């Protein structure tokens, strides 16, 4: 488990500004949070070094460049050994079509969000995954009809 990091109100303002515009210039960021550019850059770099800022991403309108569907899947495992969990997690992490995956509580053991080209690719994905992880006992899939809200970043508070 990661150790909690202490941040102050200025750090929070920096993070909030970067959440809204990761391409903001240091000069503009400094003005927004009330620091000199050098002090702002030092805090920004500190937040990166501490692991609070883990990266920067570009949002892409994938539908404009290729066919795509979003699918949510739930998986239930026949056994609950640490090795089985870690093996499945490794398979999910290695596949770039898996946008996020999590071990969950309840009747199912894992959840994953996928970005695929079509239903044929979904069938192939599930067949391939269950072939490599035969411990998967059941898979439920849900095709996303419309994204009401995309998860970008969680709230700071």
Biotite code that builds the C-alpha atoms (Angstrom):
import biotite.structure as struc

atoms = struc.array([
    struc.Atom([0.000, 0.000, 0.000], chain_id="A", res_id=1, res_name="UNK", atom_name="CA", element="C"),
    struc.Atom([1.238, 3.482, -0.839], chain_id="A", res_id=2, res_name="UNK", atom_name="CA", element="C"),
    struc.Atom([2.052, 5.867, 1.992], chain_id="A", res_id=3, res_name="UNK", atom_name="CA", element="C"),
    struc.Atom([-0.240, 8.908, 2.204], chain_id="A", res_id=4, res_name="UNK", atom_name="CA", element="C"),
    struc.Atom([1.318, 12.192, 1.130], chain_id="A", res_id=5, res_name="UNK", atom_name="CA", element="C"),
    struc.Atom([0.621, 15.488, 2.859], chain_id="A", res_id=6, res_name="UNK", atom_name="CA", element="C"),
    struc.Atom([-0.357, 18.266, 0.474], chain_id="A", res_id=7, res_name="UNK", atom_name="CA", element="C"),
    struc.Atom([-1.563, 21.768, 1.218], chain_id="A", res_id=8, res_name="UNK", atom_name="CA", element="C"),
    struc.Atom([-4.165, 24.052, -0.343], chain_id="A", res_id=9, res_name="UNK", atom_name="CA", element="C"),
    struc.Atom([-1.708, 25.348, -2.972], chain_id="A", res_id=10, res_name="UNK", atom_name="CA", element="C"),
    struc.Atom([-0.836, 21.784, -4.034], chain_id="A", res_id=11, res_name="UNK", atom_name="CA", element="C"),
    struc.Atom([-4.564, 21.067, -4.325], chain_id="A", res_id=12, res_name="UNK", atom_name="CA", element="C"),
    struc.Atom([-5.036, 24.143, -6.537], chain_id="A", res_id=13, res_name="UNK", atom_name="CA", element="C"),
    struc.Atom([-2.150, 22.973, -8.728], chain_id="A", res_id=14, res_name="UNK", atom_name="CA", element="C"),
    struc.Atom([-3.697, 19.514, -9.046], chain_id="A", res_id=15, res_name="UNK", atom_name="CA", element="C"),
    struc.Atom([-7.136, 20.962, -9.777], chain_id="A", res_id=16, res_name="UNK", atom_name="CA", element="C"),
    struc.Atom([-5.725, 23.205, -12.530], chain_id="A", res_id=17, res_name="UNK", atom_name="CA", element="C"),
    struc.Atom([-3.784, 20.303, -14.069], chain_id="A", res_id=18, res_name="UNK", atom_name="CA", element="C"),
    struc.Atom([-6.904, 18.098, -13.937], chain_id="A", res_id=19, res_name="UNK", atom_name="CA", element="C"),
    struc.Atom([-8.699, 20.669, -16.053], chain_id="A", res_id=20, res_name="UNK", atom_name="CA", element="C"),
    struc.Atom([-5.807, 21.360, -18.450], chain_id="A", res_id=21, res_name="UNK", atom_name="CA", element="C"),
    struc.Atom([-2.710, 19.166, -18.313], chain_id="A", res_id=22, res_name="UNK", atom_name="CA", element="C"),
    struc.Atom([-1.140, 21.290, -21.073], chain_id="A", res_id=23, res_name="UNK", atom_name="CA", element="C"),
    struc.Atom([-1.317, 24.533, -19.106], chain_id="A", res_id=24, res_name="UNK", atom_name="CA", element="C"),
    struc.Atom([1.919, 26.511, -19.176], chain_id="A", res_id=25, res_name="UNK", atom_name="CA", element="C"),
    struc.Atom([3.868, 26.822, -15.953], chain_id="A", res_id=26, res_name="UNK", atom_name="CA", element="C"),
    struc.Atom([3.523, 30.595, -16.135], chain_id="A", res_id=27, res_name="UNK", atom_name="CA", element="C"),
    struc.Atom([-0.288, 30.402, -16.394], chain_id="A", res_id=28, res_name="UNK", atom_name="CA", element="C"),
    struc.Atom([-0.425, 27.726, -13.673], chain_id="A", res_id=29, res_name="UNK", atom_name="CA", element="C"),
    struc.Atom([1.682, 29.894, -11.370], chain_id="A", res_id=30, res_name="UNK", atom_name="CA", element="C"),
    struc.Atom([-0.702, 32.818, -11.909], chain_id="A", res_id=31, res_name="UNK", atom_name="CA", element="C"),
    struc.Atom([-3.735, 30.657, -11.137], chain_id="A", res_id=32, res_name="UNK", atom_name="CA", element="C"),
    struc.Atom([-2.331, 29.345, -7.868], chain_id="A", res_id=33, res_name="UNK", atom_name="CA", element="C"),
    struc.Atom([-0.623, 32.558, -6.733], chain_id="A", res_id=34, res_name="UNK", atom_name="CA", element="C"),
    struc.Atom([3.027, 31.485, -6.908], chain_id="A", res_id=35, res_name="UNK", atom_name="CA", element="C"),
    struc.Atom([6.096, 32.610, -8.792], chain_id="A", res_id=36, res_name="UNK", atom_name="CA", element="C"),
    struc.Atom([6.816, 30.436, -11.828], chain_id="A", res_id=37, res_name="UNK", atom_name="CA", element="C"),
    struc.Atom([9.913, 28.899, -10.170], chain_id="A", res_id=38, res_name="UNK", atom_name="CA", element="C"),
    struc.Atom([8.050, 28.061, -6.937], chain_id="A", res_id=39, res_name="UNK", atom_name="CA", element="C"),
    struc.Atom([5.151, 26.617, -8.943], chain_id="A", res_id=40, res_name="UNK", atom_name="CA", element="C"),
    struc.Atom([7.460, 24.453, -11.057], chain_id="A", res_id=41, res_name="UNK", atom_name="CA", element="C"),
    struc.Atom([9.201, 23.181, -7.915], chain_id="A", res_id=42, res_name="UNK", atom_name="CA", element="C"),
    struc.Atom([5.863, 22.164, -6.384], chain_id="A", res_id=43, res_name="UNK", atom_name="CA", element="C"),
    struc.Atom([4.721, 20.598, -9.654], chain_id="A", res_id=44, res_name="UNK", atom_name="CA", element="C"),
    struc.Atom([7.931, 18.536, -9.884], chain_id="A", res_id=45, res_name="UNK", atom_name="CA", element="C"),
    struc.Atom([7.598, 17.571, -6.194], chain_id="A", res_id=46, res_name="UNK", atom_name="CA", element="C"),
    struc.Atom([4.075, 16.238, -6.816], chain_id="A", res_id=47, res_name="UNK", atom_name="CA", element="C"),
    struc.Atom([5.425, 14.171, -9.718], chain_id="A", res_id=48, res_name="UNK", atom_name="CA", element="C"),
    struc.Atom([8.366, 12.872, -7.651], chain_id="A", res_id=49, res_name="UNK", atom_name="CA", element="C"),
    struc.Atom([6.052, 11.890, -4.781], chain_id="A", res_id=50, res_name="UNK", atom_name="CA", element="C"),
    struc.Atom([3.881, 9.919, -7.208], chain_id="A", res_id=51, res_name="UNK", atom_name="CA", element="C"),
    struc.Atom([0.810, 12.123, -6.703], chain_id="A", res_id=52, res_name="UNK", atom_name="CA", element="C"),
    struc.Atom([0.913, 13.028, -10.404], chain_id="A", res_id=53, res_name="UNK", atom_name="CA", element="C"),
    struc.Atom([1.276, 9.733, -12.242], chain_id="A", res_id=54, res_name="UNK", atom_name="CA", element="C"),
    struc.Atom([1.125, 10.843, -15.863], chain_id="A", res_id=55, res_name="UNK", atom_name="CA", element="C"),
    struc.Atom([-0.476, 12.915, -18.592], chain_id="A", res_id=56, res_name="UNK", atom_name="CA", element="C"),
    struc.Atom([-2.866, 11.622, -21.231], chain_id="A", res_id=57, res_name="UNK", atom_name="CA", element="C"),
    struc.Atom([-4.540, 12.747, -24.416], chain_id="A", res_id=58, res_name="UNK", atom_name="CA", element="C"),
    struc.Atom([-8.249, 12.177, -24.959], chain_id="A", res_id=59, res_name="UNK", atom_name="CA", element="C"),
    struc.Atom([-8.975, 10.796, -28.425], chain_id="A", res_id=60, res_name="UNK", atom_name="CA", element="C"),
    struc.Atom([-12.310, 10.683, -30.283], chain_id="A", res_id=61, res_name="UNK", atom_name="CA", element="C"),
    struc.Atom([-11.695, 7.101, -31.360], chain_id="A", res_id=62, res_name="UNK", atom_name="CA", element="C"),
    struc.Atom([-14.985, 6.837, -33.280], chain_id="A", res_id=63, res_name="UNK", atom_name="CA", element="C"),
    struc.Atom([-13.628, 9.423, -35.734], chain_id="A", res_id=64, res_name="UNK", atom_name="CA", element="C"),
    struc.Atom([-10.706, 7.229, -36.786], chain_id="A", res_id=65, res_name="UNK", atom_name="CA", element="C"),
    struc.Atom([-11.977, 3.639, -36.469], chain_id="A", res_id=66, res_name="UNK", atom_name="CA", element="C"),
    struc.Atom([-15.008, 1.589, -35.466], chain_id="A", res_id=67, res_name="UNK", atom_name="CA", element="C"),
    struc.Atom([-15.197, 1.027, -31.731], chain_id="A", res_id=68, res_name="UNK", atom_name="CA", element="C"),
    struc.Atom([-17.477, -0.255, -29.016], chain_id="A", res_id=69, res_name="UNK", atom_name="CA", element="C"),
    struc.Atom([-17.123, -0.052, -25.249], chain_id="A", res_id=70, res_name="UNK", atom_name="CA", element="C"),
    struc.Atom([-17.916, -3.170, -23.261], chain_id="A", res_id=71, res_name="UNK", atom_name="CA", element="C"),
    struc.Atom([-18.021, -3.825, -19.538], chain_id="A", res_id=72, res_name="UNK", atom_name="CA", element="C"),
    struc.Atom([-17.402, -7.396, -18.433], chain_id="A", res_id=73, res_name="UNK", atom_name="CA", element="C"),
    struc.Atom([-17.729, -9.138, -15.089], chain_id="A", res_id=74, res_name="UNK", atom_name="CA", element="C"),
    struc.Atom([-15.880, -12.369, -14.347], chain_id="A", res_id=75, res_name="UNK", atom_name="CA", element="C"),
    struc.Atom([-16.399, -14.992, -11.672], chain_id="A", res_id=76, res_name="UNK", atom_name="CA", element="C"),
    struc.Atom([-13.570, -17.381, -10.848], chain_id="A", res_id=77, res_name="UNK", atom_name="CA", element="C"),
    struc.Atom([-14.026, -21.042, -9.915], chain_id="A", res_id=78, res_name="UNK", atom_name="CA", element="C"),
    struc.Atom([-11.243, -20.773, -7.308], chain_id="A", res_id=79, res_name="UNK", atom_name="CA", element="C"),
    struc.Atom([-10.048, -17.888, -5.201], chain_id="A", res_id=80, res_name="UNK", atom_name="CA", element="C"),
    struc.Atom([-6.334, -18.471, -4.920], chain_id="A", res_id=81, res_name="UNK", atom_name="CA", element="C"),
    struc.Atom([-3.840, -15.648, -4.959], chain_id="A", res_id=82, res_name="UNK", atom_name="CA", element="C"),
    struc.Atom([-2.094, -17.237, -7.942], chain_id="A", res_id=83, res_name="UNK", atom_name="CA", element="C"),
    struc.Atom([-5.328, -17.347, -9.955], chain_id="A", res_id=84, res_name="UNK", atom_name="CA", element="C"),
    struc.Atom([-6.082, -13.707, -9.159], chain_id="A", res_id=85, res_name="UNK", atom_name="CA", element="C"),
    struc.Atom([-2.575, -12.553, -10.086], chain_id="A", res_id=86, res_name="UNK", atom_name="CA", element="C"),
    struc.Atom([-2.567, -14.586, -13.317], chain_id="A", res_id=87, res_name="UNK", atom_name="CA", element="C"),
    struc.Atom([-5.862, -13.012, -14.438], chain_id="A", res_id=88, res_name="UNK", atom_name="CA", element="C"),
    struc.Atom([-4.637, -9.543, -13.478], chain_id="A", res_id=89, res_name="UNK", atom_name="CA", element="C"),
    struc.Atom([-1.468, -10.047, -15.520], chain_id="A", res_id=90, res_name="UNK", atom_name="CA", element="C"),
    struc.Atom([-3.518, -11.070, -18.578], chain_id="A", res_id=91, res_name="UNK", atom_name="CA", element="C"),
    struc.Atom([-5.779, -8.032, -18.206], chain_id="A", res_id=92, res_name="UNK", atom_name="CA", element="C"),
    struc.Atom([-2.854, -5.616, -17.674], chain_id="A", res_id=93, res_name="UNK", atom_name="CA", element="C"),
    struc.Atom([-1.029, -6.894, -20.770], chain_id="A", res_id=94, res_name="UNK", atom_name="CA", element="C"),
    struc.Atom([-3.974, -6.313, -23.138], chain_id="A", res_id=95, res_name="UNK", atom_name="CA", element="C"),
    struc.Atom([-4.188, -2.695, -24.313], chain_id="A", res_id=96, res_name="UNK", atom_name="CA", element="C"),
    struc.Atom([-7.890, -3.140, -25.139], chain_id="A", res_id=97, res_name="UNK", atom_name="CA", element="C"),
    struc.Atom([-8.540, -3.381, -21.390], chain_id="A", res_id=98, res_name="UNK", atom_name="CA", element="C"),
    struc.Atom([-9.016, 0.207, -20.238], chain_id="A", res_id=99, res_name="UNK", atom_name="CA", element="C"),
    struc.Atom([-9.399, -0.630, -16.562], chain_id="A", res_id=100, res_name="UNK", atom_name="CA", element="C"),
    struc.Atom([-9.810, -3.742, -14.470], chain_id="A", res_id=101, res_name="UNK", atom_name="CA", element="C"),
    struc.Atom([-10.519, -4.333, -10.807], chain_id="A", res_id=102, res_name="UNK", atom_name="CA", element="C"),
    struc.Atom([-11.084, -7.074, -8.279], chain_id="A", res_id=103, res_name="UNK", atom_name="CA", element="C"),
    struc.Atom([-14.569, -6.444, -6.906], chain_id="A", res_id=104, res_name="UNK", atom_name="CA", element="C"),
    struc.Atom([-16.817, -7.590, -4.080], chain_id="A", res_id=105, res_name="UNK", atom_name="CA", element="C"),
    struc.Atom([-20.138, -9.353, -4.584], chain_id="A", res_id=106, res_name="UNK", atom_name="CA", element="C"),
    struc.Atom([-21.182, -12.280, -6.759], chain_id="A", res_id=107, res_name="UNK", atom_name="CA", element="C"),
    struc.Atom([-18.505, -11.596, -9.372], chain_id="A", res_id=108, res_name="UNK", atom_name="CA", element="C"),
    struc.Atom([-14.767, -11.397, -8.734], chain_id="A", res_id=109, res_name="UNK", atom_name="CA", element="C"),
    struc.Atom([-13.483, -9.022, -11.440], chain_id="A", res_id=110, res_name="UNK", atom_name="CA", element="C"),
    struc.Atom([-14.715, -6.174, -13.584], chain_id="A", res_id=111, res_name="UNK", atom_name="CA", element="C"),
    struc.Atom([-13.075, -4.864, -16.756], chain_id="A", res_id=112, res_name="UNK", atom_name="CA", element="C"),
    struc.Atom([-13.853, -2.072, -19.199], chain_id="A", res_id=113, res_name="UNK", atom_name="CA", element="C"),
    struc.Atom([-12.872, -2.805, -22.799], chain_id="A", res_id=114, res_name="UNK", atom_name="CA", element="C"),
    struc.Atom([-12.521, -0.849, -26.026], chain_id="A", res_id=115, res_name="UNK", atom_name="CA", element="C"),
    struc.Atom([-13.025, -3.138, -29.024], chain_id="A", res_id=116, res_name="UNK", atom_name="CA", element="C"),
    struc.Atom([-13.763, -2.812, -32.729], chain_id="A", res_id=117, res_name="UNK", atom_name="CA", element="C"),
    struc.Atom([-16.937, -4.904, -32.833], chain_id="A", res_id=118, res_name="UNK", atom_name="CA", element="C"),
    struc.Atom([-18.875, -7.844, -31.389], chain_id="A", res_id=119, res_name="UNK", atom_name="CA", element="C"),
    struc.Atom([-16.647, -10.372, -33.172], chain_id="A", res_id=120, res_name="UNK", atom_name="CA", element="C"),
    struc.Atom([-13.660, -8.967, -31.340], chain_id="A", res_id=121, res_name="UNK", atom_name="CA", element="C"),
    struc.Atom([-15.598, -9.245, -28.071], chain_id="A", res_id=122, res_name="UNK", atom_name="CA", element="C"),
    struc.Atom([-16.277, -12.938, -28.718], chain_id="A", res_id=123, res_name="UNK", atom_name="CA", element="C"),
    struc.Atom([-12.599, -13.504, -29.583], chain_id="A", res_id=124, res_name="UNK", atom_name="CA", element="C"),
    struc.Atom([-11.465, -11.556, -26.504], chain_id="A", res_id=125, res_name="UNK", atom_name="CA", element="C"),
    struc.Atom([-13.602, -13.662, -24.165], chain_id="A", res_id=126, res_name="UNK", atom_name="CA", element="C"),
    struc.Atom([-12.604, -16.941, -25.865], chain_id="A", res_id=127, res_name="UNK", atom_name="CA", element="C"),
    struc.Atom([-8.923, -16.027, -25.676], chain_id="A", res_id=128, res_name="UNK", atom_name="CA", element="C"),
    struc.Atom([-9.107, -14.844, -22.064], chain_id="A", res_id=129, res_name="UNK", atom_name="CA", element="C"),
    struc.Atom([-10.987, -17.907, -20.827], chain_id="A", res_id=130, res_name="UNK", atom_name="CA", element="C"),
    struc.Atom([-8.557, -20.126, -22.737], chain_id="A", res_id=131, res_name="UNK", atom_name="CA", element="C"),
    struc.Atom([-5.567, -18.532, -21.012], chain_id="A", res_id=132, res_name="UNK", atom_name="CA", element="C"),
    struc.Atom([-7.323, -18.380, -17.626], chain_id="A", res_id=133, res_name="UNK", atom_name="CA", element="C"),
    struc.Atom([-9.507, -21.502, -17.381], chain_id="A", res_id=134, res_name="UNK", atom_name="CA", element="C"),
    struc.Atom([-10.239, -20.595, -13.760], chain_id="A", res_id=135, res_name="UNK", atom_name="CA", element="C"),
    struc.Atom([-12.791, -18.108, -15.154], chain_id="A", res_id=136, res_name="UNK", atom_name="CA", element="C"),
    struc.Atom([-16.122, -19.776, -14.447], chain_id="A", res_id=137, res_name="UNK", atom_name="CA", element="C"),
    struc.Atom([-18.503, -17.159, -15.847], chain_id="A", res_id=138, res_name="UNK", atom_name="CA", element="C"),
    struc.Atom([-18.361, -13.958, -17.890], chain_id="A", res_id=139, res_name="UNK", atom_name="CA", element="C"),
    struc.Atom([-21.147, -11.407, -18.185], chain_id="A", res_id=140, res_name="UNK", atom_name="CA", element="C"),
    struc.Atom([-20.734, -8.720, -20.816], chain_id="A", res_id=141, res_name="UNK", atom_name="CA", element="C"),
    struc.Atom([-22.543, -5.407, -21.201], chain_id="A", res_id=142, res_name="UNK", atom_name="CA", element="C"),
    struc.Atom([-22.223, -3.373, -24.399], chain_id="A", res_id=143, res_name="UNK", atom_name="CA", element="C"),
    struc.Atom([-22.251, 0.356, -23.690], chain_id="A", res_id=144, res_name="UNK", atom_name="CA", element="C"),
    struc.Atom([-24.960, 2.076, -25.705], chain_id="A", res_id=145, res_name="UNK", atom_name="CA", element="C"),
    struc.Atom([-24.044, 5.596, -24.623], chain_id="A", res_id=146, res_name="UNK", atom_name="CA", element="C"),
    struc.Atom([-21.411, 6.999, -22.270], chain_id="A", res_id=147, res_name="UNK", atom_name="CA", element="C"),
    struc.Atom([-23.230, 9.454, -20.027], chain_id="A", res_id=148, res_name="UNK", atom_name="CA", element="C"),
    struc.Atom([-19.956, 10.363, -18.320], chain_id="A", res_id=149, res_name="UNK", atom_name="CA", element="C"),
    struc.Atom([-16.435, 9.156, -18.937], chain_id="A", res_id=150, res_name="UNK", atom_name="CA", element="C"),
    struc.Atom([-14.169, 8.576, -15.942], chain_id="A", res_id=151, res_name="UNK", atom_name="CA", element="C"),
    struc.Atom([-11.295, 10.989, -16.398], chain_id="A", res_id=152, res_name="UNK", atom_name="CA", element="C"),
    struc.Atom([-9.983, 11.626, -12.905], chain_id="A", res_id=153, res_name="UNK", atom_name="CA", element="C"),
    struc.Atom([-11.533, 11.214, -9.475], chain_id="A", res_id=154, res_name="UNK", atom_name="CA", element="C"),
    struc.Atom([-12.413, 14.264, -7.388], chain_id="A", res_id=155, res_name="UNK", atom_name="CA", element="C"),
    struc.Atom([-9.695, 15.506, -5.036], chain_id="A", res_id=156, res_name="UNK", atom_name="CA", element="C"),
    struc.Atom([-12.065, 15.841, -2.072], chain_id="A", res_id=157, res_name="UNK", atom_name="CA", element="C"),
])
